[in-house]
Amino acid sequence: MTGDAPYDVTYLPLFYEDLADAVDYIARRLQNPQAADRLITAVEAAIAERQKSPAGYQPHPSTRARPYPYYPIRVKNYVVFYVLIDHVMEVRRCLYARRDLPTLL
């Protein structure tokens, strides 16, 4: 792959669980299935856009020693977190932005 090529993207099961929980909460608890669908679309679009140049952003500050820093993508009221491993963008979490993120990462 060349430096201009998009990174490959992989997703951890935990990301899918996080996203499903968020969508379920919005659709059922808040009774707004259209907003839940818009969140999925926005998350997909944000990841696809970031895939083009994922290393060009600041890592999320962390007090934990990590082999790979977490990078955030803000999407509506949520934050998608990914790490870069070689030429792979591994999407790990999708968390509500107002939660205590340091304890969840």
N, CA, C and O atoms as CSV, one atom per row, in Angstrom:
chain,resi,resn,atom,element,x,y,z
A,1,MET,N,N,0.833,-1.182,0.000
A,1,MET,CA,C,0.000,0.000,0.000
A,1,MET,C,C,0.875,1.241,0.000
A,1,MET,O,O,1.949,1.255,0.601
A,2,THR,N,N,0.428,2.244,-0.651
A,2,THR,CA,C,1.162,3.501,-0.645
A,2,THR,C,C,0.706,4.348,0.534
A,2,THR,O,O,-0.303,4.050,1.173
A,3,GLY,N,N,1.450,5.398,0.814
A,3,GLY,CA,C,1.107,6.279,1.913
A,3,GLY,C,C,-0.204,7.009,1.697
A,3,GLY,O,O,-0.827,7.446,2.664
A,4,ASP,N,N,-0.643,7.152,0.439
A,4,ASP,CA,C,-1.885,7.863,0.146
A,4,ASP,C,C,-3.107,6.956,0.189
A,4,ASP,O,O,-4.238,7.442,0.161
A,5,ALA,N,N,-2.894,5.643,0.256
A,5,ALA,CA,C,-4.018,4.715,0.255
A,5,ALA,C,C,-4.710,4.741,1.609
A,5,ALA,O,O,-4.064,4.942,2.637
A,6,PRO,N,N,-6.027,4.537,1.610
A,6,PRO,CA,C,-6.729,4.478,2.894
A,6,PRO,C,C,-6.219,3.296,3.731
A,6,PRO,O,O,-5.785,2.276,3.197
A,7,TYR,N,N,-6.285,3.461,5.014
A,7,TYR,CA,C,-5.950,2.367,5.921
A,7,TYR,C,C,-7.031,1.296,5.827
A,7,TYR,O,O,-8.186,1.589,5.519
A,8,ASP,N,N,-6.643,0.052,6.096
A,8,ASP,CA,C,-7.640,-0.992,6.266
A,8,ASP,C,C,-8.326,-0.730,7.596
A,8,ASP,O,O,-7.714,-0.188,8.516
A,9,VAL,N,N,-9.584,-1.109,7.704
A,9,VAL,CA,C,-10.326,-0.902,8.943
A,9,VAL,C,C,-10.798,-2.250,9.468
A,9,VAL,O,O,-11.343,-3.069,8.728
A,10,THR,N,N,-10.576,-2.462,10.768
A,10,THR,CA,C,-11.143,-3.624,11.452
A,10,THR,C,C,-11.915,-3.103,12.660
A,10,THR,O,O,-11.678,-1.993,13.137
A,11,TYR,N,N,-12.832,-3.915,13.139
A,11,TYR,CA,C,-13.688,-3.518,14.254
A,11,TYR,C,C,-13.637,-4.582,15.336
A,11,TYR,O,O,-13.777,-5.772,15.053
A,12,LEU,N,N,-13.438,-4.156,16.571
A,12,LEU,CA,C,-13.517,-5.088,17.682
A,12,LEU,C,C,-14.984,-5.366,18.012
A,12,LEU,O,O,-15.833,-4.496,17.815
A,13,PRO,N,N,-15.290,-6.551,18.504
A,13,PRO,CA,C,-16.674,-6.837,18.909
A,13,PRO,C,C,-17.203,-5.827,19.926
A,13,PRO,O,O,-18.396,-5.525,19.932
A,14,LEU,N,N,-16.332,-5.306,20.781
A,14,LEU,CA,C,-16.761,-4.333,21.785
A,14,LEU,C,C,-17.304,-3.057,21.137
A,14,LEU,O,O,-18.236,-2.447,21.659
A,15,PHE,N,N,-16.727,-2.652,20.007
A,15,PHE,CA,C,-17.257,-1.496,19.285
A,15,PHE,C,C,-18.702,-1.757,18.861
A,15,PHE,O,O,-19.574,-0.908,19.042
A,16,TYR,N,N,-18.946,-2.952,18.291
A,16,TYR,CA,C,-20.305,-3.278,17.850
A,16,TYR,C,C,-21.274,-3.318,19.032
A,16,TYR,O,O,-22.424,-2.896,18.905
A,17,GLU,N,N,-20.816,-3.825,20.181
A,17,GLU,CA,C,-21.660,-3.843,21.377
A,17,GLU,C,C,-21.986,-2.423,21.828
A,17,GLU,O,O,-23.136,-2.107,22.134
A,18,ASP,N,N,-20.961,-1.566,21.865
A,18,ASP,CA,C,-21.177,-0.166,22.250
A,18,ASP,C,C,-22.189,0.513,21.334
A,18,ASP,O,O,-23.118,1.172,21.801
A,19,LEU,N,N,-22.000,0.348,20.027
A,19,LEU,CA,C,-22.887,0.988,19.063
A,19,LEU,C,C,-24.303,0.436,19.179
A,19,LEU,O,O,-25.270,1.196,19.123
A,20,ALA,N,N,-24.432,-0.866,19.337
A,20,ALA,CA,C,-25.760,-1.472,19.488
A,20,ALA,C,C,-26.447,-0.958,20.746
A,20,ALA,O,O,-27.651,-0.702,20.731
A,21,ASP,N,N,-25.698,-0.805,21.834
A,21,ASP,CA,C,-26.278,-0.269,23.072
A,21,ASP,C,C,-26.765,1.161,22.862
A,21,ASP,O,O,-27.851,1.522,23.317
A,22,ALA,N,N,-25.965,1.977,22.174
A,22,ALA,CA,C,-26.349,3.363,21.926
A,22,ALA,C,C,-27.590,3.438,21.048
A,22,ALA,O,O,-28.513,4.202,21.327
A,23,VAL,N,N,-27.605,2.645,19.994
A,23,VAL,CA,C,-28.746,2.640,19.072
A,23,VAL,C,C,-30.000,2.148,19.785
A,23,VAL,O,O,-31.079,2.715,19.611
A,24,ASP,N,N,-29.864,1.104,20.581
A,24,ASP,CA,C,-31.003,0.573,21.328
A,24,ASP,C,C,-31.542,1.622,22.303
A,24,ASP,O,O,-32.754,1.811,22.406
A,25,TYR,N,N,-30.655,2.293,23.005
A,25,TYR,CA,C,-31.074,3.333,23.950
A,25,TYR,C,C,-31.837,4.449,23.234
A,25,TYR,O,O,-32.900,4.873,23.688
A,26,ILE,N,N,-31.296,4.914,22.131
A,26,ILE,CA,C,-31.939,6.011,21.402
A,26,ILE,C,C,-33.277,5.567,20.814
A,26,ILE,O,O,-34.275,6.281,20.910
A,27,ALA,N,N,-33.285,4.381,20.205
A,27,ALA,CA,C,-34.498,3.915,19.531
A,27,ALA,C,C,-35.601,3.533,20.512
A,27,ALA,O,O,-36.770,3.853,20.299
A,28,ARG,N,N,-35.219,2.844,21.590
A,28,ARG,CA,C,-36.252,2.324,22.503
A,28,ARG,C,C,-36.519,3.238,23.693
A,28,ARG,O,O,-37.659,3.618,23.958
A,29,ARG,N,N,-35.457,3.582,24.399
A,29,ARG,CA,C,-35.646,4.380,25.617
A,29,ARG,C,C,-36.088,5.798,25.278
A,29,ARG,O,O,-37.005,6.339,25.895
A,30,LEU,N,N,-35.425,6.393,24.289
A,30,LEU,CA,C,-35.794,7.749,23.877
A,30,LEU,C,C,-36.888,7.748,22.821
A,30,LEU,O,O,-37.389,8.806,22.440
A,31,GLN,N,N,-37.258,6.571,22.351
A,31,GLN,CA,C,-38.313,6.386,21.351
A,31,GLN,C,C,-38.084,7.238,20.111
A,31,GLN,O,O,-38.980,7.935,19.637
A,32,ASN,N,N,-36.856,7.163,19.597
A,32,ASN,CA,C,-36.503,7.949,18.416
A,32,ASN,C,C,-35.680,7.086,17.451
A,32,ASN,O,O,-34.470,7.273,17.324
A,33,PRO,N,N,-36.339,6.148,16.777
A,33,PRO,CA,C,-35.595,5.261,15.867
A,33,PRO,C,C,-34.920,5.999,14.708
A,33,PRO,O,O,-33.890,5.545,14.209
A,34,GLN,N,N,-35.480,7.120,14.276
A,34,GLN,CA,C,-34.849,7.882,13.201
A,34,GLN,C,C,-33.505,8.443,13.657
A,34,GLN,O,O,-32.537,8.425,12.897
A,35,ALA,N,N,-33.439,8.937,14.884
A,35,ALA,CA,C,-32.174,9.445,15.422
A,35,ALA,C,C,-31.164,8.310,15.573
A,35,ALA,O,O,-29.969,8.512,15.357
A,36,ALA,N,N,-31.628,7.140,15.937
A,36,ALA,CA,C,-30.741,5.978,16.044
A,36,ALA,C,C,-30.148,5.635,14.680
A,36,ALA,O,O,-28.954,5.357,14.570
A,37,ASP,N,N,-30.982,5.656,13.644
A,37,ASP,CA,C,-30.496,5.399,12.287
A,37,ASP,C,C,-29.504,6.472,11.847
A,37,ASP,O,O,-28.507,6.171,11.190
A,38,ARG,N,N,-29.779,7.719,12.209
A,38,ARG,CA,C,-28.861,8.806,11.843
A,38,ARG,C,C,-27.511,8.649,12.548
A,38,ARG,O,O,-26.470,8.982,11.981
A,39,LEU,N,N,-27.530,8.146,13.774
A,39,LEU,CA,C,-26.269,7.915,14.485
A,39,LEU,C,C,-25.440,6.867,13.754
A,39,LEU,O,O,-24.239,7.058,13.563
A,40,ILE,N,N,-26.055,5.774,13.348
A,40,ILE,CA,C,-25.322,4.726,12.611
A,40,ILE,C,C,-24.721,5.306,11.346
A,40,ILE,O,O,-23.548,5.078,11.053
A,41,THR,N,N,-25.514,6.054,10.595
A,41,THR,CA,C,-25.029,6.656,9.349
A,41,THR,C,C,-23.872,7.611,9.617
A,41,THR,O,O,-22.881,7.609,8.887
A,42,ALA,N,N,-23.995,8.423,10.658
A,42,ALA,CA,C,-22.946,9.392,10.990
A,42,ALA,C,C,-21.668,8.694,11.434
A,42,ALA,O,O,-20.572,9.124,11.073
A,43,VAL,N,N,-21.792,7.628,12.209
A,43,VAL,CA,C,-20.610,6.873,12.657
A,43,VAL,C,C,-19.916,6.243,11.450
A,43,VAL,O,O,-18.694,6.324,11.322
A,44,GLU,N,N,-20.682,5.624,10.580
A,44,GLU,CA,C,-20.091,5.014,9.375
A,44,GLU,C,C,-19.369,6.053,8.534
A,44,GLU,O,O,-18.253,5.813,8.072
A,45,ALA,N,N,-19.998,7.207,8.331
A,45,ALA,CA,C,-19.389,8.262,7.510
A,45,ALA,C,C,-18.128,8.815,8.161
A,45,ALA,O,O,-17.138,9.070,7.474
A,46,ALA,N,N,-18.153,9.002,9.475
A,46,ALA,CA,C,-16.991,9.549,10.178
A,46,ALA,C,C,-15.806,8.586,10.116
A,46,ALA,O,O,-14.666,9.013,9.934
A,47,ILE,N,N,-16.068,7.311,10.263
A,47,ILE,CA,C,-14.993,6.317,10.178
A,47,ILE,C,C,-14.432,6.271,8.756
A,47,ILE,O,O,-13.216,6.218,8.570
A,48,ALA,N,N,-15.300,6.292,7.770
A,48,ALA,CA,C,-14.843,6.266,6.374
A,48,ALA,C,C,-13.999,7.495,6.052
A,48,ALA,O,O,-12.997,7.388,5.345
A,49,GLU,N,N,-14.388,8.642,6.556
A,49,GLU,CA,C,-13.622,9.865,6.315
A,49,GLU,C,C,-12.271,9.797,7.030
A,49,GLU,O,O,-11.245,10.150,6.449
A,50,ARG,N,N,-12.266,9.354,8.263
A,50,ARG,CA,C,-11.025,9.279,9.030
A,50,ARG,C,C,-10.074,8.215,8.464
A,50,ARG,O,O,-8.856,8.326,8.601
A,51,GLN,N,N,-10.638,7.198,7.836
A,51,GLN,CA,C,-9.843,6.119,7.250
A,51,GLN,C,C,-8.826,6.643,6.238
A,51,GLN,O,O,-7.786,6.022,6.020
A,52,LYS,N,N,-9.122,7.767,5.631
A,52,LYS,CA,C,-8.241,8.340,4.609
A,52,LYS,C,C,-6.911,8.809,5.196
A,52,LYS,O,O,-5.876,8.731,4.534
A,53,SER,N,N,-6.937,9.296,6.438
A,53,SER,CA,C,-5.725,9.829,7.054
A,53,SER,C,C,-5.815,9.735,8.585
A,53,SER,O,O,-5.819,10.764,9.260
A,54,PRO,N,N,-5.885,8.539,9.133
A,54,PRO,CA,C,-6.139,8.401,10.566
A,54,PRO,C,C,-4.988,8.831,11.470
A,54,PRO,O,O,-5.204,9.121,12.647
A,55,ALA,N,N,-3.775,8.876,10.937
A,55,ALA,CA,C,-2.624,9.257,11.763
A,55,ALA,C,C,-2.449,10.768,11.839
A,55,ALA,O,O,-1.591,11.244,12.581
A,56,GLY,N,N,-3.226,11.519,11.103
A,56,GLY,CA,C,-3.069,12.965,11.045
A,56,GLY,C,C,-3.796,13.714,12.155
A,56,GLY,O,O,-4.017,14.920,12.039
A,57,TYR,N,N,-4.169,13.027,13.219
A,57,TYR,CA,C,-4.932,13.637,14.306
A,57,TYR,C,C,-4.224,13.398,15.632
A,57,TYR,O,O,-3.377,12.513,15.753
A,58,GLN,N,N,-4.588,14.198,16.614
A,58,GLN,CA,C,-3.995,14.061,17.940
A,58,GLN,C,C,-4.568,12.841,18.659
A,58,GLN,O,O,-5.778,12.616,18.623
A,59,PRO,N,N,-3.721,12.057,19.306
A,59,PRO,CA,C,-4.239,10.955,20.127
A,59,PRO,C,C,-5.004,11.498,21.340
A,59,PRO,O,O,-4.792,12.631,21.773
A,60,HIS,N,N,-5.875,10.679,21.861
A,60,HIS,CA,C,-6.627,11.016,23.070
A,60,HIS,C,C,-5.672,10.967,24.259
A,60,HIS,O,O,-4.926,9.998,24.404
A,61,PRO,N,N,-5.678,11.998,25.116
A,61,PRO,CA,C,-4.779,11.969,26.278
A,61,PRO,C,C,-5.122,10.798,27.200
A,61,PRO,O,O,-6.292,10.491,27.427
A,62,SER,N,N,-4.095,10.162,27.718
A,62,SER,CA,C,-4.307,9.013,28.588
A,62,SER,C,C,-3.215,8.961,29.641
A,62,SER,O,O,-2.061,9.297,29.376
A,63,THR,N,N,-3.588,8.540,30.822
A,63,THR,CA,C,-2.603,8.349,31.881
A,63,THR,C,C,-2.095,6.912,31.893
A,63,THR,O,O,-1.142,6.598,32.606
A,64,ARG,N,N,-2.718,6.043,31.115
A,64,ARG,CA,C,-2.310,4.644,31.050
A,64,ARG,C,C,-1.239,4.445,29.986
A,64,ARG,O,O,-1.274,5.062,28.921
A,65,ALA,N,N,-0.297,3.577,30.294
A,65,ALA,CA,C,0.688,3.199,29.281
A,65,ALA,C,C,0.005,2.230,28.316
A,65,ALA,O,O,-0.588,1.234,28.731
A,66,ARG,N,N,0.098,2.533,27.045
A,66,ARG,CA,C,-0.565,1.710,26.019
A,66,ARG,C,C,0.419,1.417,24.895
A,66,ARG,O,O,1.245,2.262,24.549
A,67,PRO,N,N,0.329,0.239,24.335
A,67,PRO,CA,C,1.189,-0.036,23.174
A,67,PRO,C,C,0.786,0.796,21.960
A,67,PRO,O,O,1.623,1.120,21.118
A,68,TYR,N,N,-0.504,1.141,21.874
A,68,TYR,CA,C,-1.021,1.946,20.762
A,68,TYR,C,C,-1.923,3.034,21.342
A,68,TYR,O,O,-2.851,2.725,22.090
A,69,PRO,N,N,-1.670,4.296,21.013
A,69,PRO,CA,C,-2.546,5.352,21.536
A,69,PRO,C,C,-3.935,5.301,20.906
A,69,PRO,O,O,-4.102,4.881,19.761
A,70,TYR,N,N,-4.913,5.735,21.672
A,70,TYR,CA,C,-6.280,5.829,21.184
A,70,TYR,C,C,-6.471,7.177,20.499
A,70,TYR,O,O,-6.019,8.210,20.993
A,71,TYR,N,N,-7.140,7.149,19.368
A,71,TYR,CA,C,-7.501,8.361,18.643
A,71,TYR,C,C,-9.022,8.505,18.699
A,71,TYR,O,O,-9.745,7.528,18.507
A,72,PRO,N,N,-9.507,9.716,18.962
A,72,PRO,CA,C,-10.958,9.919,19.022
A,72,PRO,C,C,-11.529,10.464,17.710
A,72,PRO,O,O,-10.863,11.177,16.959
A,73,ILE,N,N,-12.772,10.102,17.471
A,73,ILE,CA,C,-13.580,10.711,16.408
A,73,ILE,C,C,-14.888,11.131,17.071
A,73,ILE,O,O,-15.646,10.281,17.540
A,74,ARG,N,N,-15.150,12.404,17.112
A,74,ARG,CA,C,-16.404,12.879,17.704
A,74,ARG,C,C,-17.528,12.763,16.675
A,74,ARG,O,O,-17.420,13.258,15.553
A,75,VAL,N,N,-18.601,12.102,17.083
A,75,VAL,CA,C,-19.771,11.907,16.222
A,75,VAL,C,C,-21.009,12.195,17.065
A,75,VAL,O,O,-21.379,11.408,17.936
A,76,LYS,N,N,-21.631,13.315,16.797
A,76,LYS,CA,C,-22.794,13.757,17.577
A,76,LYS,C,C,-22.416,13.772,19.054
A,76,LYS,O,O,-21.461,14.453,19.427
A,77,ASN,N,N,-23.135,13.044,19.905
A,77,ASN,CA,C,-22.832,13.009,21.337
A,77,ASN,C,C,-21.950,11.815,21.713
A,77,ASN,O,O,-21.865,11.455,22.887
A,78,TYR,N,N,-21.308,11.213,20.746
A,78,TYR,CA,C,-20.513,10.011,20.970
A,78,TYR,C,C,-19.078,10.230,20.517
A,78,TYR,O,O,-18.775,11.142,19.748
A,79,VAL,N,N,-18.214,9.372,21.014
A,79,VAL,CA,C,-16.817,9.390,20.589
A,79,VAL,C,C,-16.451,7.972,20.181
A,79,VAL,O,O,-16.600,7.029,20.958
A,80,VAL,N,N,-15.971,7.836,18.955
A,80,VAL,CA,C,-15.463,6.564,18.450
A,80,VAL,C,C,-13.956,6.575,18.688
A,80,VAL,O,O,-13.283,7.557,18.376
A,81,PHE,N,N,-13.432,5.492,19.235
A,81,PHE,CA,C,-11.997,5.399,19.484
A,81,PHE,C,C,-11.388,4.307,18.626
A,81,PHE,O,O,-11.962,3.232,18.453
A,82,TYR,N,N,-10.203,4.608,18.087
A,82,TYR,CA,C,-9.476,3.635,17.279
A,82,TYR,C,C,-8.001,3.713,17.609
A,82,TYR,O,O,-7.525,4.688,18.190
A,83,VAL,N,N,-7.284,2.660,17.225
A,83,VAL,CA,C,-5.828,2.635,17.329
A,83,VAL,C,C,-5.283,2.315,15.941
A,83,VAL,O,O,-5.997,1.801,15.080
A,84,LEU,N,N,-4.015,2.627,15.746
A,84,LEU,CA,C,-3.347,2.316,14.480
A,84,LEU,C,C,-2.308,1.238,14.743
A,84,LEU,O,O,-1.420,1.396,15.581
A,85,ILE,N,N,-2.437,0.141,14.012
A,85,ILE,CA,C,-1.498,-0.969,14.108
A,85,ILE,C,C,-1.029,-1.252,12.692
A,85,ILE,O,O,-1.779,-1.767,11.862
A,86,ASP,N,N,0.220,-0.908,12.431
A,86,ASP,CA,C,0.754,-0.966,11.072
A,86,ASP,C,C,-0.127,-0.110,10.170
A,86,ASP,O,O,-0.263,1.090,10.409
A,87,HIS,N,N,-0.724,-0.694,9.146
A,87,HIS,CA,C,-1.574,0.085,8.238
A,87,HIS,C,C,-3.051,-0.287,8.431
A,87,HIS,O,O,-3.843,-0.292,7.489
A,88,VAL,N,N,-3.384,-0.598,9.685
A,88,VAL,CA,C,-4.755,-0.965,10.023
A,88,VAL,C,C,-5.294,0.001,11.067
A,88,VAL,O,O,-4.647,0.279,12.077
A,89,MET,N,N,-6.476,0.497,10.805
A,89,MET,CA,C,-7.208,1.334,11.752
A,89,MET,C,C,-8.188,0.403,12.473
A,89,MET,O,O,-9.196,-0.020,11.908
A,90,GLU,N,N,-7.867,0.095,13.731
A,90,GLU,CA,C,-8.686,-0.832,14.505
A,90,GLU,C,C,-9.661,-0.030,15.361
A,90,GLU,O,O,-9.253,0.633,16.314
A,91,VAL,N,N,-10.931,-0.090,15.028
A,91,VAL,CA,C,-11.966,0.662,15.738
A,91,VAL,C,C,-12.357,-0.151,16.966
A,91,VAL,O,O,-12.779,-1.303,16.863
A,92,ARG,N,N,-12.206,0.480,18.138
A,92,ARG,CA,C,-12.347,-0.275,19.383
A,92,ARG,C,C,-13.586,0.057,20.199
A,92,ARG,O,O,-14.206,-0.852,20.752
A,93,ARG,N,N,-13.969,1.327,20.294
A,93,ARG,CA,C,-15.078,1.715,21.178
A,93,ARG,C,C,-15.937,2.792,20.524
A,93,ARG,O,O,-15.489,3.512,19.632
A,94,CYS,N,N,-17.183,2.883,20.987
A,94,CYS,CA,C,-18.102,3.967,20.632
A,94,CYS,C,C,-18.839,4.316,21.919
A,94,CYS,O,O,-19.747,3.599,22.341
A,95,LEU,N,N,-18.440,5.423,22.538
A,95,LEU,CA,C,-18.924,5.755,23.878
A,95,LEU,C,C,-19.621,7.112,23.900
A,95,LEU,O,O,-19.274,8.022,23.148
A,96,TYR,N,N,-20.603,7.219,24.773
A,96,TYR,CA,C,-21.282,8.490,24.985
A,96,TYR,C,C,-20.253,9.478,25.516
A,96,TYR,O,O,-19.533,9.168,26.465
A,97,ALA,N,N,-20.175,10.643,24.928
A,97,ALA,CA,C,-19.103,11.598,25.218
A,97,ALA,C,C,-19.113,12.103,26.656
A,97,ALA,O,O,-18.071,12.521,27.161
A,98,ARG,N,N,-20.242,12.076,27.316
A,98,ARG,CA,C,-20.313,12.610,28.678
A,98,ARG,C,C,-20.049,11.558,29.752
A,98,ARG,O,O,-20.163,11.842,30.944
A,99,ARG,N,N,-19.702,10.361,29.338
A,99,ARG,CA,C,-19.342,9.339,30.317
A,99,ARG,C,C,-17.920,9.571,30.796
A,99,ARG,O,O,-17.200,10.390,30.224
A,100,ASP,N,N,-17.514,8.876,31.817
A,100,ASP,CA,C,-16.149,8.990,32.352
A,100,ASP,C,C,-15.235,8.157,31.445
A,100,ASP,O,O,-14.939,6.996,31.728
A,101,LEU,N,N,-14.805,8.777,30.362
A,101,LEU,CA,C,-14.043,8.055,29.340
A,101,LEU,C,C,-12.757,7.421,29.856
A,101,LEU,O,O,-12.472,6.284,29.481
A,102,PRO,N,N,-11.966,8.083,30.691
A,102,PRO,CA,C,-10.735,7.439,31.154
A,102,PRO,C,C,-10.948,6.103,31.859
A,102,PRO,O,O,-10.104,5.212,31.761
A,103,THR,N,N,-12.058,5.956,32.562
A,103,THR,CA,C,-12.295,4.682,33.238
A,103,THR,C,C,-12.781,3.602,32.265
A,103,THR,O,O,-12.690,2.414,32.575
A,104,LEU,N,N,-13.286,3.988,31.119
A,104,LEU,CA,C,-13.830,3.026,30.156
A,104,LEU,C,C,-12.821,2.593,29.103
A,104,LEU,O,O,-13.016,1.578,28.435
A,105,LEU,N,N,-11.758,3.347,28.954
A,105,LEU,CA,C,-10.763,3.024,27.917
A,105,LEU,C,C,-9.637,2.187,28.473
A,105,LEU,O,O,-8.716,1.826,27.741
